[in-house]
Amino acid sequence: MTTLAVRAPRRRASDAPPVDKRVRLAWGALFLNVLAFSGMATVVPIPGPVGQLITQGALALAFVLALAANPAGLLRPNLYVVVLSVMAVVAVMVSLHNEFRLASTYRGLRFLGFVAVLWLLSPFWGRRDLLLLRCHRFFLWVVLGSVIAGALVAPGLAFSFEGRLAGAIWPVPPTQVAHYAAVLLGSSVVLWMCRVITGRNAAVSVAITGMVLIATHTRTALLAGVVGLVCASASLLIARSRARRTWLFGALTALVGTAVFASGLTSWLLRNQTSSEAAGLTGRTKVWSAALDHPRSTMETVFGSGMSNLSFKGLAIDSNWVGTYLDLGLFGIGAEVVLLLGLLISALRQPSGPGRAVAIQLTVYCIFSSITETGLSSPTPYLLDLAVASACIARPIRSASP
């Protein structure tokens, strides 16, 4: 008897199971909740209260959608959500004693709600198809698409912030635009090395995100993205020939580029600043010193003074570690160290593959950017990056998803 081999039809995005679509919608609402809303001008003016209502209200929507994706309320404990849960509970308790009790407690409760959504999505971590990574990349592309569209429609508004690319449709500041572009660029290269996406897909992704990253003129995202990509690709050197070729090509390109464009690179990195201004991180170090020298009680030193807007006397702190020390004290810093080291150690213990490499890339990026950016002690895109990293290295479960 002759048998015919029939190839299964290629699965389209529209054919995804309903539960996967619910997870994507829940992740999108959670992403909207942490999406930055600044006071910059946009093509269609968005009143501040309206923008804040949209972003803040998205958390309740994310909870409902996550519950729809996980109606049984199944929870899968892991280091990431457990540490975040402890941080959120302590944040609420400490915020009750803050000088601005109402605002601080609200921020703490929002942190708690954010963690609750992650708990509801925890059964979907460890999926072999990297479901949460695909959801995360999809919404990163949505935001970058709006930024690019804004630059095409209203270039004056898009580059009105000191000539740096920002969102003109939704007011996303240049630093966050750079963050999204760097994460997409790094993960695209890593997935190409692991043969998850095609070369054409990776080339288009790198070209678009690279131009956006340069247009934002953000040094932190560029340097953090490079360090994260180098560490991620290093984890693939033994198992992936593409990683070895990319390292060789990247090293040669870096040497030639540095030799030929040294003056241009220096000018770009200085960003019209003097060397002393650049060494002081654009005045950040002065704010850090003033914040750390501010007198505080023993209790505030250990547990902080409660959730704040991460500013000191009206000046942005722009350092995760200083901001965490003020809000959650030494306890918060210790919790974040445990979180980051736990993710790195767990990733290094995994076999070589796309999940491990992406987890390393995202974790290293967040560690490096935390020096001059805040975001690990409150609901932000950085915590979503780390959630994806944790999901990529979680052990797969045999039972079906809820």
C-alpha positions as CSV (number, residue, x, y, z in Angstrom):
1,M,0.0,0.0,0.0
2,T,1.3,3.4,-0.9
3,T,1.0,6.1,1.7
4,L,0.9,9.8,0.9
5,A,2.7,12.3,3.2
6,V,0.4,15.2,3.7
7,R,2.0,18.4,5.0
8,A,0.0,20.1,7.7
9,P,-1.2,23.6,6.8
10,R,0.8,26.5,8.1
11,R,-0.7,27.9,11.1
12,R,-1.7,31.6,10.8
13,A,-2.0,34.1,13.6
14,S,-5.7,34.2,13.1
15,D,-5.8,30.4,13.8
16,A,-4.3,30.9,17.3
17,P,-6.3,29.3,20.2
18,P,-8.7,31.7,21.9
19,V,-6.8,31.5,25.1
20,D,-3.6,32.8,23.3
21,K,-5.6,35.8,22.0
22,R,-6.8,36.5,25.5
23,V,-3.3,36.4,26.8
24,R,-2.2,38.8,24.1
25,L,-5.0,41.2,25.0
26,A,-4.2,41.0,28.7
27,W,-0.5,41.7,27.9
28,G,-1.5,44.6,25.7
29,A,-3.6,46.2,28.5
30,L,-0.7,45.6,31.0
31,F,1.7,47.2,28.5
32,L,-0.6,50.2,28.1
33,N,-0.7,50.6,31.9
34,V,3.1,51.1,32.0
35,L,3.3,53.1,28.8
36,A,4.9,56.5,29.5
37,F,2.6,59.5,29.2
38,S,4.5,62.8,29.2
39,G,3.3,66.3,28.7
40,M,4.8,66.7,25.3
41,A,2.7,68.1,22.4
42,T,1.1,65.6,20.1
43,V,-0.6,65.7,16.7
44,V,-4.0,65.4,18.4
45,P,-3.8,67.1,21.8
46,I,-4.4,64.6,24.6
47,P,-5.4,66.2,28.0
48,G,-3.2,65.0,30.9
49,P,-6.1,63.7,32.9
50,V,-7.4,61.8,29.9
51,G,-4.0,60.2,29.2
52,Q,-3.6,59.2,32.8
53,L,-7.1,57.8,32.9
54,I,-6.4,55.6,29.9
55,T,-3.1,54.3,31.2
56,Q,-4.2,53.8,34.8
57,G,-7.5,52.3,33.9
58,A,-5.8,49.8,31.7
59,L,-4.7,47.9,34.8
60,A,-8.2,47.0,35.7
61,L,-8.8,45.9,32.1
62,A,-5.6,43.8,32.2
63,F,-6.8,42.1,35.3
64,V,-10.2,41.2,33.8
65,L,-8.6,40.0,30.6
66,A,-6.0,37.9,32.5
67,L,-8.8,36.3,34.5
68,A,-10.6,35.5,31.2
69,A,-7.5,33.8,30.0
70,N,-7.1,32.0,33.3
71,P,-10.7,31.6,34.6
72,A,-9.7,28.8,37.0
73,G,-7.3,31.3,38.7
74,L,-4.4,28.8,38.5
75,L,-1.2,30.2,39.8
76,R,2.4,29.0,39.1
77,P,4.9,30.3,41.7
78,N,8.3,31.4,40.5
79,L,11.1,33.6,41.9
80,Y,10.2,36.6,39.9
81,V,6.5,37.0,40.9
82,V,7.3,36.0,44.5
83,V,9.9,38.6,45.0
84,L,7.8,41.3,43.3
85,S,4.9,40.3,45.5
86,V,6.9,40.8,48.7
87,M,8.1,44.2,47.3
88,A,4.6,45.3,46.5
89,V,3.2,44.3,50.0
90,V,6.1,46.1,51.7
91,A,5.5,49.1,49.4
92,V,1.9,49.4,50.5
93,M,2.7,49.0,54.2
94,V,5.5,51.7,54.1
95,S,3.4,54.0,51.9
96,L,0.7,54.3,54.6
97,H,3.2,56.3,56.6
98,N,4.4,58.5,53.7
99,E,4.0,62.3,53.9
100,F,1.8,62.2,50.8
101,R,-0.2,59.2,52.1
102,L,-3.0,59.1,49.5
103,A,-0.7,59.3,46.4
104,S,1.9,57.0,47.8
105,T,-0.6,54.4,48.9
106,Y,-2.3,54.5,45.5
107,R,1.1,53.8,43.8
108,G,1.6,50.9,46.2
109,L,-1.8,49.5,45.4
110,R,-1.2,49.9,41.7
111,F,2.1,47.9,42.2
112,L,0.1,45.2,43.9
113,G,-2.5,45.1,41.1
114,F,0.3,44.9,38.5
115,V,1.8,41.9,40.3
116,A,-1.7,40.3,40.6
117,V,-2.0,40.3,36.8
118,L,1.4,38.7,36.5
119,W,0.2,35.9,38.9
120,L,-2.8,35.3,36.7
121,L,-0.6,35.0,33.6
122,S,2.0,32.8,35.4
123,P,0.6,29.5,34.0
124,F,1.6,30.6,30.5
125,W,5.2,31.0,31.4
126,G,7.5,28.3,30.1
127,R,5.6,27.9,26.8
128,R,7.9,26.4,24.2
129,D,6.5,28.8,21.6
130,L,7.6,31.8,23.8
131,L,4.1,33.2,23.9
132,L,4.8,36.1,26.2
133,L,7.9,37.1,24.2
134,R,5.8,37.2,21.0
135,C,3.2,39.3,22.8
136,H,5.8,41.7,24.2
137,R,7.5,42.1,20.8
138,F,4.1,42.7,19.1
139,F,3.2,45.6,21.4
140,L,6.8,47.0,21.2
141,W,6.3,47.2,17.4
142,V,2.9,48.8,17.9
143,V,4.4,51.6,19.9
144,L,7.4,52.1,17.6
145,G,5.0,52.1,14.7
146,S,3.1,55.0,16.2
147,V,6.4,56.8,16.8
148,I,7.5,56.4,13.2
149,A,4.1,57.4,11.9
150,G,4.2,60.5,14.1
151,A,7.7,61.4,12.7
152,L,6.3,61.1,9.2
153,V,3.1,63.1,9.8
154,A,4.6,65.8,12.1
155,P,8.4,65.7,12.1
156,G,8.5,69.1,13.9
157,L,6.6,67.7,16.9
158,A,8.4,64.4,16.8
159,F,11.9,66.1,17.1
160,S,10.8,69.0,19.3
161,F,12.6,67.6,22.3
162,E,16.1,68.9,21.7
163,G,16.2,67.3,18.3
164,R,15.6,63.8,19.7
165,L,12.9,61.5,18.3
166,A,9.8,61.2,20.6
167,G,6.2,60.1,20.1
168,A,4.0,62.6,18.4
169,I,0.9,60.5,18.3
170,W,1.2,59.2,21.9
171,P,3.6,61.3,24.0
172,V,6.4,58.8,24.6
173,P,9.7,60.5,25.7
174,P,12.9,59.8,23.7
175,T,14.4,57.6,26.5
176,Q,11.5,55.2,26.4
177,V,11.4,55.2,22.6
178,A,15.1,54.2,22.7
179,H,14.3,51.5,25.3
180,Y,11.7,49.9,23.1
181,A,13.9,50.1,20.0
182,A,16.9,48.6,21.8
183,V,14.9,45.7,23.2
184,L,13.4,44.9,19.8
185,L,16.8,45.2,18.1
186,G,18.6,42.9,20.5
187,S,15.8,40.3,20.6
188,S,15.6,40.3,16.8
189,V,19.3,39.5,16.4
190,V,19.2,36.8,19.1
191,L,16.1,35.1,17.6
192,W,17.8,35.2,14.1
193,M,20.9,33.6,15.6
194,C,18.7,30.8,16.9
195,R,16.9,30.5,13.5
196,V,13.6,31.5,15.1
197,I,13.0,34.4,12.6
198,T,14.3,34.6,9.0
199,G,17.2,36.7,7.9
200,R,14.9,39.1,6.0
201,N,12.7,39.6,9.0
202,A,15.8,40.3,11.2
203,A,17.4,42.6,8.6
204,V,14.2,44.8,8.4
205,S,13.9,44.8,12.2
206,V,17.5,45.8,12.8
207,A,17.3,48.5,10.1
208,I,14.2,50.1,11.5
209,T,15.0,49.8,15.2
210,G,18.6,50.9,14.6
211,M,17.5,54.1,12.9
212,V,15.0,54.8,15.6
213,L,17.6,54.2,18.3
214,I,20.1,56.6,16.7
215,A,17.3,59.2,16.2
216,T,16.5,59.2,19.9
217,H,20.1,60.1,20.7
218,T,19.9,58.1,23.9
219,R,23.3,56.8,25.2
220,T,21.9,54.6,28.0
221,A,19.7,52.5,25.7
222,L,22.4,52.2,23.0
223,L,25.1,51.1,25.4
224,A,22.8,48.8,27.5
225,G,21.5,47.2,24.2
226,V,25.1,46.5,23.0
227,V,26.1,45.0,26.3
228,G,22.9,42.9,26.5
229,L,23.4,41.6,23.0
230,V,27.0,40.7,23.5
231,C,26.2,38.7,26.6
232,A,23.3,37.0,25.0
233,S,25.2,36.1,21.8
234,A,28.1,34.8,24.0
235,S,25.8,32.2,25.5
236,L,25.2,30.9,21.9
237,L,28.9,30.7,20.7
238,I,29.3,27.0,21.3
239,A,26.0,25.8,19.9
240,R,25.3,28.3,17.1
241,S,27.5,28.9,14.1
242,R,25.6,32.1,13.3
243,A,26.6,33.5,16.7
244,R,30.2,32.8,16.0
245,R,30.0,34.5,12.6
246,T,28.1,37.5,14.1
247,W,30.8,37.9,16.7
248,L,33.5,38.0,14.1
249,F,31.6,40.4,11.9
250,G,30.7,42.6,14.8
251,A,34.2,42.8,16.1
252,L,35.6,43.8,12.7
253,T,32.8,46.3,12.1
254,A,33.4,47.8,15.6
255,L,37.1,48.2,14.9
256,V,36.7,49.7,11.5
257,G,33.8,51.9,12.6
258,T,35.7,53.2,15.6
259,A,38.8,54.0,13.5
260,V,36.9,55.8,10.7
261,F,34.1,57.5,12.6
262,A,35.9,58.2,15.9
263,S,35.2,61.9,15.9
264,G,31.6,61.5,14.9
265,L,31.0,58.9,17.5
266,T,32.5,61.0,20.2
267,S,30.4,64.0,19.2
268,W,27.2,61.8,19.2
269,L,28.0,60.4,22.6
270,L,28.8,63.8,24.1
271,R,25.5,65.2,22.7
272,N,26.8,68.8,22.6
273,Q,28.0,68.6,26.2
274,T,31.4,69.2,27.7
275,S,33.4,66.3,28.9
276,S,32.8,67.3,32.6
277,E,29.0,67.4,31.9
278,A,29.1,64.0,30.4
279,A,31.2,62.7,33.3
280,G,28.5,64.0,35.7
281,L,25.8,62.2,33.7
282,T,24.1,65.5,32.8
283,G,23.8,66.6,36.4
284,R,22.4,63.3,37.7
285,T,25.3,62.7,40.1
286,K,24.5,66.0,41.9
287,V,20.9,64.9,42.5
288,W,22.0,61.5,43.6
289,S,24.4,63.0,46.2
290,A,21.8,65.3,47.5
291,A,19.2,62.5,47.8
292,L,21.6,60.2,49.5
293,D,22.8,62.8,52.0
294,H,19.3,63.7,53.0
295,P,18.7,62.8,56.7
296,R,16.4,59.8,57.4
297,S,15.5,57.6,60.3
298,T,16.6,54.0,60.7
299,M,13.2,52.7,59.6
300,E,13.4,54.8,56.4
301,T,16.9,53.6,55.8
302,V,15.8,50.0,56.0
303,F,12.3,50.2,54.4
304,G,12.3,53.6,52.7
305,S,9.6,56.3,52.9
306,G,7.0,54.8,50.5
307,M,6.2,55.0,46.9
308,S,7.0,58.3,45.2
309,N,7.2,59.9,41.8
310,L,10.9,59.1,41.9
311,S,12.0,62.7,42.2
312,F,13.9,64.7,44.8
313,K,13.0,68.3,45.4
314,G,11.4,68.5,42.0
315,L,14.4,67.0,40.2
316,A,14.2,63.6,38.5
317,I,16.4,61.0,40.2
318,D,17.2,59.0,37.1
319,S,18.8,56.1,38.9
320,N,16.9,52.9,39.8
321,W,19.1,52.2,42.8
322,V,18.9,55.7,44.3
323,G,15.1,55.8,43.7
324,T,14.6,52.4,45.2
325,Y,16.7,53.4,48.2
326,L,14.4,56.4,48.8
327,D,11.2,54.4,48.3
328,L,11.9,51.0,49.7
329,G,15.2,51.4,51.5
330,L,17.9,48.8,51.8
331,F,15.2,46.1,51.7
332,G,14.2,47.2,48.2
333,I,17.7,47.2,46.9
334,G,18.3,43.7,48.4
335,A,15.1,42.4,46.8
336,E,16.1,43.8,43.4
337,V,19.6,42.2,43.6
338,V,18.0,38.9,44.4
339,L,15.6,39.3,41.5
340,L,18.3,40.1,38.9
341,L,20.9,37.6,40.1
342,G,18.2,34.9,40.3
343,L,17.2,35.5,36.7
344,L,20.8,35.5,35.5
345,I,21.7,32.3,37.5
346,S,18.5,30.6,36.3
347,A,19.2,31.5,32.7
348,L,22.8,30.3,32.9
349,R,21.6,27.0,34.2
350,Q,19.4,26.4,31.2
351,P,20.5,24.7,28.0
352,S,21.6,26.9,25.1
353,G,18.6,28.1,23.1
354,P,16.5,31.2,22.2
355,G,14.7,31.4,25.6
356,R,18.0,31.4,27.5
357,A,19.6,33.9,25.2
358,V,16.7,36.3,25.2
359,A,16.4,36.1,29.0
360,I,20.1,37.0,29.3
361,Q,19.7,39.9,26.8
362,L,16.7,41.4,28.6
363,T,18.2,40.9,32.1
364,V,21.6,42.4,31.3
365,Y,19.9,45.3,29.5
366,C,17.8,46.1,32.6
367,I,20.9,45.8,34.9
368,F,22.9,48.2,32.8
369,S,20.2,50.7,32.1
370,S,19.2,50.8,35.8
371,I,22.3,52.9,36.5
372,T,20.7,56.0,34.9
373,E,17.0,55.0,34.5
374,T,14.4,54.1,37.1
375,G,11.9,51.3,36.8
376,L,12.6,48.2,38.9
377,S,10.7,49.3,42.0
378,S,7.3,50.1,40.4
379,P,5.2,49.0,37.4
380,T,7.2,50.0,34.3
381,P,8.3,48.5,30.9
382,Y,11.4,47.3,32.6
383,L,9.5,45.0,34.9
384,L,7.6,43.7,31.8
385,D,11.0,43.0,30.2
386,L,12.1,41.0,33.2
387,A,8.7,39.2,33.3
388,V,9.4,38.0,29.7
389,A,12.9,37.0,30.7
390,S,11.5,34.9,33.5
391,A,8.8,33.4,31.3
392,C,11.5,32.4,28.7
393,I,13.5,30.3,31.1
394,A,10.6,28.9,33.1
395,R,10.3,25.1,32.9
396,P,7.5,24.0,30.6
397,I,4.5,22.2,32.2
398,R,2.9,19.2,30.7
399,S,-0.6,20.0,31.7
400,A,-2.6,22.2,29.4
401,S,-2.8,25.9,29.9
402,P,-6.0,27.1,31.6
